[in-house]
């Protein structure tokens, strides 16, 4: 008997549960049997994943303006600088000091701890620099779990409170006055956090012109954006990234604005208006 025929009969026997008998002469016979009832399990069907994106907190980025001068030859602009952590961009600070240009600085406790020399300069020029609260650890003031630009938010009202109070404590411990303004990391908030911050007695420092793209713009682009500031603008830039090209452009733009006859003001010295009830 050929191996192929034997294999075929063997397969048939497996599928039908037949009895195979091989005789002394090598012949193969089989006893028919009822076909086996083969239960085939149906593949498990996984529940379909929802195509709807997971919803996080609804965030806002408040705008802020200072009262306009109304004089096209002398527009009024507020320069505000975030000192998040890290070092100090002396390219910017030296221009502000040498040109006698007032500005509002938003500092974290982390920055104050590691920049004593810059702090000493700020304290030497109280007529130029207003020091305000940027938080304790540069944590976004959002009272729900969220990630903003890759930074984990405070995540609860207690954590928002700690971020703000810790920043204020560090400012007072440095010998500065109690801050009146707060700007959270990333400058984004949820509405309930805005209410909480206002309830703590702070006005929230939004802005109307992002001057350096979080210090990530090139020098030419940062210069162009800031130099184009208009009457009533509040400019945000960073003074803690001395190795970034943006700082060079920020410094040049300040000089350009001065040449234009700009009236530079601090937030504490003028009337302001912000949206999302962030200032009232």
C-alpha contacts under 8 A as a table, 3 or more apart, distances in Angstrom:
res1	aa1	res2	aa2	distance
1	X	5	X	6.84
1	X	6	X	6.90
1	X	26	X	7.60
1	X	27	X	7.24
2	X	5	X	5.35
2	X	6	X	6.36
3	X	6	X	5.03
3	X	7	X	6.05
4	X	7	X	5.11
4	X	8	X	6.21
5	X	8	X	5.03
5	X	9	X	6.21
6	X	9	X	5.12
6	X	10	X	6.01
7	X	10	X	4.93
7	X	11	X	6.12
8	X	11	X	5.15
8	X	12	X	6.20
9	X	12	X	4.92
9	X	13	X	6.06
10	X	13	X	5.02
10	X	14	X	6.35
10	X	20	X	7.93
11	X	14	X	5.15
11	X	15	X	6.34
12	X	15	X	5.16
12	X	16	X	6.03
12	X	18	X	7.63
13	X	16	X	5.23
13	X	17	X	5.30
13	X	18	X	4.60
13	X	19	X	6.77
13	X	20	X	7.06
14	X	17	X	5.33
14	X	18	X	7.02
15	X	18	X	7.98
15	X	35	X	6.92
15	X	36	X	6.64
16	X	32	X	7.83
16	X	33	X	6.27
16	X	34	X	6.29
16	X	35	X	4.24
16	X	36	X	5.48
17	X	33	X	5.99
17	X	34	X	7.06
17	X	35	X	6.44
17	X	36	X	6.22
18	X	30	X	6.37
18	X	31	X	5.68
18	X	32	X	5.20
18	X	33	X	4.92
18	X	34	X	7.75
19	X	30	X	5.25
19	X	31	X	5.05
19	X	32	X	7.00
19	X	33	X	7.48
20	X	28	X	6.93
20	X	29	X	5.91
20	X	30	X	4.36
20	X	31	X	6.65
21	X	28	X	5.62
21	X	29	X	5.17
21	X	30	X	5.81
22	X	26	X	5.99
22	X	27	X	5.69
22	X	28	X	4.45
22	X	29	X	6.43
23	X	26	X	5.21
23	X	27	X	5.23
23	X	28	X	6.21
23	X	29	X	7.82
24	X	27	X	7.37
50	X	53	X	7.88
56	X	145	X	7.71
56	X	146	X	6.47
57	X	144	X	6.55
57	X	145	X	7.85
57	X	146	X	7.09
57	X	190	X	6.65
58	X	190	X	5.98
58	X	191	X	7.92
59	X	188	X	6.16
59	X	189	X	5.30
59	X	190	X	4.61
59	X	191	X	7.27
60	X	188	X	5.57
60	X	189	X	5.51
60	X	190	X	6.11
60	X	191	X	7.41
61	X	187	X	6.01
61	X	188	X	4.69
61	X	189	X	6.57
61	X	206	X	6.95
62	X	187	X	7.67
62	X	188	X	7.47
62	X	205	X	7.76
62	X	206	X	4.83
62	X	207	X	6.98
62	X	274	X	6.69
62	X	275	X	5.73
62	X	276	X	6.38
62	X	278	X	6.91
63	X	206	X	4.78
63	X	207	X	4.88
63	X	208	X	5.37
63	X	274	X	5.55
63	X	275	X	5.81
64	X	205	X	6.69
64	X	206	X	4.76
64	X	207	X	4.47
64	X	208	X	5.64
64	X	233	X	7.75
64	X	234	X	6.35
64	X	272	X	6.97
64	X	273	X	5.74
64	X	274	X	4.38
64	X	275	X	6.96
65	X	207	X	6.72
65	X	208	X	6.40
65	X	232	X	5.37
65	X	233	X	5.41
65	X	234	X	5.54
65	X	272	X	5.62
65	X	273	X	5.43
65	X	274	X	6.51
66	X	76	X	7.68
66	X	77	X	7.28
66	X	78	X	7.12
66	X	232	X	4.80
66	X	233	X	6.47
66	X	234	X	6.70
66	X	267	X	7.48
66	X	270	X	6.55
66	X	271	X	5.87
66	X	272	X	4.33
66	X	273	X	6.42
67	X	76	X	7.72
67	X	232	X	5.62
67	X	270	X	6.72
67	X	271	X	5.48
67	X	272	X	5.80
67	X	273	X	7.59
68	X	75	X	7.06
68	X	76	X	5.88
68	X	231	X	5.44
68	X	232	X	4.47
69	X	74	X	7.13
69	X	75	X	5.80
69	X	76	X	5.54
69	X	231	X	6.73
69	X	232	X	7.36
70	X	75	X	7.04
70	X	231	X	7.41
71	X	74	X	5.24
71	X	75	X	5.94
72	X	75	X	5.73
72	X	231	X	7.68
73	X	260	X	7.54
73	X	261	X	6.58
73	X	262	X	7.77
74	X	260	X	7.56
74	X	261	X	5.27
74	X	262	X	5.03
74	X	263	X	5.99
75	X	230	X	6.58
75	X	231	X	4.36
75	X	232	X	7.19
75	X	261	X	7.41
75	X	262	X	5.13
75	X	263	X	5.97
76	X	230	X	7.64
76	X	231	X	4.96
76	X	232	X	5.47
76	X	233	X	7.37
76	X	262	X	5.90
76	X	263	X	4.66
76	X	264	X	5.98
76	X	265	X	6.98
77	X	229	X	7.38
77	X	230	X	7.13
77	X	231	X	6.06
77	X	232	X	5.49
77	X	233	X	5.20
77	X	234	X	6.08
77	X	235	X	7.49
77	X	262	X	6.83
77	X	263	X	6.23
77	X	264	X	5.19
77	X	265	X	6.19
78	X	103	X	6.74
78	X	104	X	7.69
78	X	232	X	7.60
78	X	233	X	6.42
78	X	234	X	4.78
78	X	235	X	6.14
78	X	264	X	5.67
78	X	265	X	4.97
78	X	266	X	5.75
78	X	267	X	6.79
79	X	102	X	7.67
79	X	103	X	5.11
79	X	104	X	6.38
79	X	234	X	6.14
79	X	235	X	5.03
79	X	236	X	6.60
79	X	237	X	7.92
79	X	264	X	7.10
79	X	265	X	7.32
79	X	266	X	7.24
80	X	103	X	5.77
80	X	104	X	4.69
80	X	105	X	5.81
80	X	106	X	7.34
80	X	234	X	7.01
80	X	235	X	5.79
80	X	236	X	5.07
80	X	237	X	6.49
80	X	266	X	7.96
81	X	103	X	7.50
81	X	104	X	6.34
81	X	105	X	4.94
81	X	106	X	6.02
81	X	236	X	5.77
81	X	237	X	4.96
81	X	238	X	5.00
81	X	239	X	5.89
82	X	105	X	6.08
82	X	106	X	4.78
82	X	107	X	6.20
82	X	134	X	7.25
82	X	236	X	7.36
82	X	237	X	6.35
82	X	238	X	4.77
82	X	239	X	6.09
82	X	240	X	7.34
83	X	88	X	7.71
83	X	105	X	7.07
83	X	106	X	5.90
83	X	107	X	4.74
83	X	108	X	6.52
83	X	111	X	6.32
83	X	134	X	7.67
83	X	238	X	6.23
83	X	239	X	5.54
83	X	240	X	5.13
84	X	106	X	7.87
84	X	107	X	6.20
84	X	108	X	5.66
84	X	110	X	7.46
84	X	111	X	6.13
84	X	134	X	7.15
84	X	138	X	6.20
84	X	185	X	7.74
84	X	238	X	7.92
84	X	240	X	6.51
85	X	108	X	6.82
85	X	110	X	5.59
85	X	111	X	4.36
85	X	138	X	7.72
85	X	240	X	6.47
86	X	110	X	7.95
86	X	111	X	6.20
86	X	114	X	7.23
86	X	240	X	5.98
86	X	241	X	7.24
87	X	111	X	7.27
87	X	114	X	7.26
87	X	115	X	6.46
87	X	240	X	5.07
87	X	241	X	6.49
87	X	242	X	6.96
88	X	93	X	7.99
88	X	115	X	7.08
88	X	118	X	6.86
88	X	239	X	5.86
88	X	240	X	4.49
88	X	241	X	6.49
88	X	242	X	6.10
89	X	92	X	5.78
89	X	93	X	6.50
89	X	239	X	5.11
89	X	240	X	5.42
89	X	241	X	5.72
89	X	242	X	4.11
89	X	243	X	7.91
89	X	247	X	6.91
90	X	93	X	4.81
90	X	94	X	5.51
90	X	239	X	7.99
90	X	242	X	6.97
91	X	94	X	5.69
91	X	95	X	6.61
91	X	242	X	7.47
91	X	247	X	6.74
91	X	248	X	6.56
91	X	251	X	6.30
92	X	95	X	5.36
92	X	96	X	6.38
92	X	239	X	6.77
92	X	247	X	6.54
92	X	248	X	7.51
92	X	250	X	6.89
92	X	251	X	4.98
93	X	96	X	5.16
93	X	97	X	6.27
93	X	239	X	7.56
94	X	97	X	5.19
94	X	98	X	5.94
95	X	98	X	5.19
95	X	99	X	5.71
95	X	100	X	7.97
95	X	101	X	7.92
95	X	251	X	6.51
95	X	254	X	7.83
95	X	255	X	7.89
96	X	99	X	5.46
96	X	100	X	5.73
96	X	101	X	4.88
96	X	102	X	6.99
96	X	103	X	7.83
97	X	100	X	5.08
97	X	101	X	6.59
97	X	128	X	7.84
98	X	101	X	7.98
100	X	128	X	6.90
101	X	128	X	6.41
101	X	264	X	6.54
102	X	127	X	7.38
102	X	128	X	4.12
102	X	129	X	5.74
102	X	130	X	7.99
102	X	264	X	6.11
102	X	265	X	6.05
102	X	266	X	6.22
103	X	128	X	6.28
103	X	129	X	5.33
103	X	130	X	6.49
103	X	264	X	7.43
103	X	265	X	6.67
103	X	266	X	5.35
104	X	129	X	5.74
104	X	130	X	4.65
104	X	131	X	6.07
104	X	132	X	7.11
104	X	266	X	5.48
104	X	267	X	6.62
105	X	129	X	6.78
105	X	130	X	5.98
105	X	131	X	4.93
105	X	132	X	5.91
106	X	131	X	6.07
106	X	132	X	4.71
106	X	133	X	5.30
106	X	134	X	4.94
106	X	182	X	7.69
106	X	183	X	6.96
107	X	111	X	6.38
107	X	112	X	6.86
107	X	131	X	7.04
107	X	132	X	6.35
107	X	133	X	5.68
107	X	134	X	4.89
107	X	135	X	7.23
107	X	167	X	7.90
108	X	111	X	5.26
108	X	112	X	6.37
108	X	133	X	6.57
108	X	134	X	4.82
108	X	135	X	4.93
108	X	136	X	5.24
108	X	137	X	6.46
108	X	138	X	6.48
108	X	167	X	5.77
108	X	170	X	7.92
109	X	112	X	5.16
109	X	113	X	6.24
109	X	135	X	6.66
109	X	136	X	4.72
109	X	137	X	6.56
109	X	166	X	7.20
109	X	167	X	5.27
109	X	170	X	5.29
109	X	171	X	7.15
110	X	113	X	5.31
110	X	114	X	6.68
110	X	136	X	6.57
110	X	137	X	6.08
110	X	138	X	7.98
111	X	114	X	5.42
111	X	115	X	6.04
112	X	115	X	5.44
112	X	116	X	6.61
112	X	119	X	6.81
112	X	170	X	7.52
112	X	171	X	7.83
112	X	174	X	7.78
113	X	116	X	6.79
115	X	118	X	5.51
115	X	119	X	6.20
116	X	119	X	4.96
116	X	120	X	6.13
117	X	120	X	5.09
117	X	121	X	6.53
118	X	121	X	5.10
118	X	122	X	6.34
119	X	122	X	5.08
119	X	123	X	6.20
120	X	123	X	5.13
120	X	124	X	6.17
121	X	124	X	5.03
121	X	125	X	6.63
122	X	125	X	5.44
122	X	126	X	6.80
122	X	129	X	6.18
123	X	126	X	5.77
123	X	129	X	7.90
123	X	176	X	7.79
125	X	128	X	5.44
125	X	129	X	6.28
126	X	129	X	5.35
126	X	130	X	6.97
129	X	266	X	7.70
130	X	266	X	6.67
130	X	267	X	7.89
130	X	268	X	7.44
131	X	176	X	7.60
131	X	179	X	6.91
132	X	171	X	7.98
132	X	179	X	4.95
132	X	180	X	6.71
132	X	181	X	5.66
132	X	182	X	6.47
133	X	164	X	7.35
133	X	167	X	5.85
133	X	168	X	6.06
133	X	171	X	7.51
133	X	179	X	5.94
133	X	180	X	7.74
133	X	181	X	6.20
133	X	182	X	4.83
133	X	183	X	6.44
134	X	138	X	6.85
134	X	164	X	7.67
134	X	167	X	6.52
134	X	182	X	5.93
134	X	183	X	5.13
134	X	184	X	5.59
134	X	185	X	6.86
135	X	138	X	5.60
135	X	139	X	7.11
135	X	163	X	5.15
135	X	164	X	5.00
135	X	165	X	7.58
135	X	166	X	6.57
135	X	167	X	4.20
135	X	168	X	7.29
135	X	182	X	7.61
135	X	183	X	7.55
135	X	184	X	6.39
135	X	185	X	7.52
136	X	139	X	7.58
136	X	162	X	7.69
136	X	163	X	4.97
136	X	164	X	6.50
136	X	165	X	7.54
136	X	166	X	4.80
136	X	167	X	4.04
136	X	168	X	7.79
136	X	170	X	7.62
137	X	163	X	6.68
137	X	167	X	7.76
138	X	163	X	7.77
138	X	184	X	7.15
138	X	185	X	5.17
139	X	151	X	7.21
139	X	152	X	6.94
139	X	153	X	5.72
139	X	154	X	5.85
139	X	163	X	6.83
139	X	184	X	7.05
139	X	185	X	5.50
140	X	148	X	7.54
140	X	151	X	7.38
140	X	152	X	7.17
140	X	153	X	4.66
140	X	154	X	5.91
140	X	184	X	5.45
140	X	185	X	4.53
140	X	186	X	6.18
140	X	187	X	7.42
140	X	188	X	6.96
140	X	189	X	7.29
141	X	153	X	6.44
141	X	154	X	5.83
141	X	160	X	5.34
141	X	163	X	7.48
141	X	184	X	5.47
141	X	185	X	6.97
141	X	188	X	7.35
141	X	189	X	5.83
141	X	190	X	7.94
141	X	193	X	6.61
142	X	145	X	7.58
142	X	146	X	7.60
142	X	153	X	5.63
142	X	154	X	5.70
142	X	155	X	5.97
142	X	156	X	7.21
142	X	157	X	7.91
142	X	160	X	6.77
142	X	188	X	7.64
142	X	189	X	5.20
142	X	190	X	5.60
142	X	193	X	5.83
143	X	153	X	7.41
143	X	154	X	5.96
143	X	155	X	4.45
143	X	156	X	3.98
143	X	157	X	4.92
143	X	159	X	7.37
143	X	160	X	6.25
143	X	190	X	7.25
143	X	192	X	7.44
143	X	193	X	5.89
144	X	153	X	7.30
144	X	154	X	7.17
144	X	155	X	4.05
144	X	156	X	5.40
144	X	157	X	7.96
145	X	152	X	7.45
145	X	153	X	6.09
145	X	154	X	7.07
145	X	155	X	4.18
145	X	156	X	7.33
146	X	152	X	5.98
146	X	153	X	5.34
146	X	155	X	6.80
147	X	150	X	5.41
147	X	151	X	5.25
147	X	152	X	4.53
147	X	153	X	5.85
148	X	151	X	5.11
148	X	152	X	6.49
148	X	153	X	6.93
148	X	186	X	7.21
149	X	186	X	7.61
152	X	155	X	7.86
154	X	157	X	7.85
154	X	159	X	5.22
154	X	160	X	5.59
154	X	163	X	7.67
155	X	159	X	6.59
155	X	160	X	7.48
156	X	159	X	5.20
156	X	160	X	6.28
157	X	160	X	5.02
157	X	161	X	6.15
157	X	193	X	7.17
157	X	196	X	7.75
158	X	161	X	5.05
158	X	162	X	6.27
159	X	162	X	5.00
159	X	163	X	6.15
160	X	163	X	5.13
160	X	164	X	6.34
160	X	193	X	7.48
161	X	164	X	5.35
161	X	165	X	5.95
161	X	197	X	7.92
162	X	165	X	5.12
162	X	166	X	5.60
163	X	166	X	5.35
163	X	167	X	6.30
164	X	167	X	5.28
164	X	168	X	6.37
164	X	182	X	7.63
165	X	168	X	5.12
165	X	169	X	6.07
166	X	169	X	5.10
166	X	170	X	6.32
167	X	170	X	5.28
167	X	171	X	6.41
168	X	171	X	5.11
168	X	172	X	6.31
168	X	178	X	6.69
168	X	179	X	6.49
169	X	172	X	5.27
169	X	173	X	6.04
170	X	173	X	4.95
170	X	174	X	6.19
171	X	174	X	5.18
171	X	175	X	6.88
171	X	176	X	5.64
171	X	177	X	7.17
171	X	178	X	7.13
171	X	179	X	7.60
172	X	175	X	5.26
172	X	176	X	5.00
172	X	177	X	5.84
172	X	178	X	6.06
173	X	176	X	7.21
179	X	182	X	7.61
180	X	201	X	7.31
180	X	202	X	5.33
180	X	203	X	6.52
181	X	202	X	5.19
181	X	203	X	4.84
181	X	204	X	5.73
181	X	205	X	6.21
182	X	202	X	6.05
182	X	203	X	6.22
182	X	204	X	5.04
182	X	205	X	5.89
183	X	187	X	6.06
183	X	204	X	5.79
183	X	205	X	5.11
183	X	206	X	7.09
184	X	187	X	5.10
184	X	188	X	6.99
184	X	189	X	7.76
185	X	188	X	7.31
187	X	206	X	6.78
189	X	193	X	6.29
189	X	194	X	6.48
190	X	193	X	5.39
190	X	194	X	6.42
191	X	194	X	5.02
191	X	195	X	6.42
191	X	276	X	7.77
192	X	195	X	5.12
192	X	196	X	6.30
193	X	196	X	4.87
193	X	197	X	6.08
194	X	197	X	5.15
194	X	198	X	6.11
194	X	204	X	7.76
194	X	277	X	7.93
194	X	278	X	6.36
195	X	198	X	5.17
195	X	199	X	6.02
195	X	278	X	7.97
196	X	199	X	4.93
196	X	200	X	6.40
197	X	200	X	5.12
197	X	201	X	6.86
197	X	202	X	5.96
197	X	203	X	7.65
197	X	204	X	7.61
198	X	201	X	5.22
198	X	202	X	5.06
198	X	203	X	6.09
198	X	204	X	7.47
198	X	278	X	7.07
198	X	279	X	7.53
198	X	280	X	7.46
199	X	202	X	7.30
202	X	279	X	7.82
203	X	278	X	6.16
203	X	279	X	4.54
203	X	280	X	6.99
204	X	278	X	5.17
204	X	279	X	5.68
205	X	278	X	7.72
205	X	279	X	7.75
206	X	234	X	7.96
206	X	274	X	7.04
206	X	278	X	7.98
207	X	210	X	7.27
207	X	233	X	7.47
207	X	234	X	4.92
207	X	235	X	6.02
207	X	236	X	6.27
208	X	233	X	5.63
208	X	234	X	5.22
208	X	235	X	6.31
208	X	236	X	7.95
209	X	225	X	7.99
209	X	226	X	7.63
209	X	229	X	7.27
209	X	233	X	6.54
209	X	234	X	6.12
209	X	235	X	4.78
209	X	236	X	6.33
210	X	213	X	6.02
210	X	214	X	7.93
210	X	225	X	7.85
210	X	235	X	6.00
210	X	236	X	5.19
210	X	237	X	6.69
211	X	222	X	5.71
211	X	223	X	7.88
211	X	225	X	5.70
211	X	226	X	5.19
211	X	235	X	6.06
211	X	236	X	5.65
211	X	237	X	5.32
211	X	250	X	7.55
212	X	215	X	4.78
212	X	216	X	6.38
212	X	217	X	5.42
212	X	221	X	7.82
212	X	222	X	4.94
212	X	225	X	7.78
212	X	236	X	7.53
212	X	237	X	5.39
212	X	238	X	7.25
212	X	246	X	6.01
212	X	247	X	7.93
212	X	250	X	7.33
213	X	216	X	5.38
213	X	217	X	5.55
213	X	222	X	7.81
213	X	237	X	7.60
214	X	217	X	7.53
214	X	237	X	6.85
214	X	238	X	6.77
215	X	237	X	6.82
215	X	238	X	5.90
215	X	241	X	6.94
215	X	244	X	6.72
215	X	245	X	7.92
215	X	246	X	5.46
215	X	247	X	7.12
216	X	244	X	7.08
216	X	245	X	7.76
216	X	246	X	6.36
217	X	221	X	6.22
217	X	222	X	5.91
217	X	245	X	7.23
217	X	246	X	5.33
218	X	221	X	5.46
218	X	222	X	6.21
218	X	245	X	5.41
218	X	246	X	5.05
218	X	249	X	7.45
219	X	222	X	5.28
219	X	223	X	6.12
219	X	245	X	5.04
219	X	246	X	4.40
219	X	247	X	6.78
219	X	248	X	5.60
219	X	249	X	4.03
219	X	250	X	7.27
220	X	223	X	5.17
220	X	224	X	6.15
220	X	246	X	7.83
220	X	249	X	5.74
221	X	224	X	5.04
221	X	225	X	6.16
221	X	246	X	7.91
221	X	249	X	7.29
222	X	225	X	5.28
222	X	226	X	6.22
222	X	246	X	5.76
222	X	247	X	7.97
222	X	249	X	5.18
222	X	250	X	5.89
222	X	253	X	7.79
223	X	226	X	5.48
223	X	227	X	5.88
223	X	246	X	7.97
223	X	249	X	4.27
223	X	250	X	5.42
223	X	251	X	7.78
223	X	252	X	6.27
223	X	253	X	4.74
224	X	227	X	5.26
224	X	228	X	6.28
224	X	249	X	7.92
224	X	253	X	7.20
225	X	228	X	5.36
225	X	229	X	7.03
226	X	229	X	5.39
226	X	235	X	7.26
226	X	250	X	7.03
226	X	253	X	5.85
226	X	254	X	7.68
227	X	253	X	5.04
227	X	254	X	7.26
227	X	256	X	6.29
227	X	257	X	5.89
229	X	233	X	6.23
229	X	235	X	7.65
230	X	233	X	5.64
237	X	250	X	7.71
238	X	241	X	6.88
238	X	247	X	7.64
239	X	242	X	7.40
239	X	247	X	7.33
241	X	244	X	5.59
241	X	247	X	7.18
242	X	247	X	6.63
244	X	247	X	6.17
245	X	248	X	5.71
245	X	249	X	7.10
246	X	249	X	5.26
246	X	250	X	6.26
247	X	250	X	4.97
247	X	251	X	6.23
248	X	251	X	5.29
248	X	252	X	6.40
249	X	252	X	5.14
249	X	253	X	6.08
250	X	253	X	5.11
250	X	254	X	6.34
251	X	254	X	5.32
251	X	255	X	6.76
252	X	255	X	5.30
252	X	256	X	6.37
253	X	256	X	4.89
253	X	257	X	6.15
254	X	257	X	5.17
254	X	258	X	6.28
255	X	258	X	5.09
255	X	259	X	6.30
256	X	259	X	5.10
256	X	260	X	6.43
257	X	260	X	5.01
257	X	261	X	6.66
257	X	262	X	5.68
258	X	261	X	5.21
258	X	262	X	5.42
258	X	263	X	7.90
259	X	262	X	7.49
265	X	269	X	6.65
265	X	270	X	7.21
266	X	269	X	5.47
266	X	270	X	7.10
267	X	270	X	5.95
267	X	271	X	7.74
267	X	272	X	7.37
272	X	279	X	7.93
273	X	279	X	6.78
274	X	277	X	6.66
274	X	278	X	5.83
274	X	279	X	5.54
275	X	278	X	5.91
275	X	279	X	7.47
277	X	280	X	5.37
